[in-house]
Amino acid sequence: MTNPSKADCIAILSAAQHAAEQGTLLDLDHDHLGLTLNGMETATAFLMERDCLTSSVDGHGHLIVSGLSLQGRLRLDQLANG
């Protein structure tokens, strides 16, 4: 697996954190996040393998996450703050 870009990971983690704060699920849409489809899929797989996202569901061909795990919050802080 190729490594995702730092920006792609930050975009997904930030959106998942915001959705969790709102009490909603995040439907990962690469257009809405401003990512390429390949970039989004690579970053999502990378983050899921590292248990950064609390859950994912493949509903009708869309990836859905419910928020960040503790590891995800730590990874977001690490990526955003160097």
Secondary structure, DSSP 8 states (H G I E B T S, - for coil): -----HHHHHHHHHHHHHHHHHT--EEE-HHHHT--HHHHHHHHHHHHHTT-BS-EEEETTEEEE--B-HHHHHHHHHHHH-
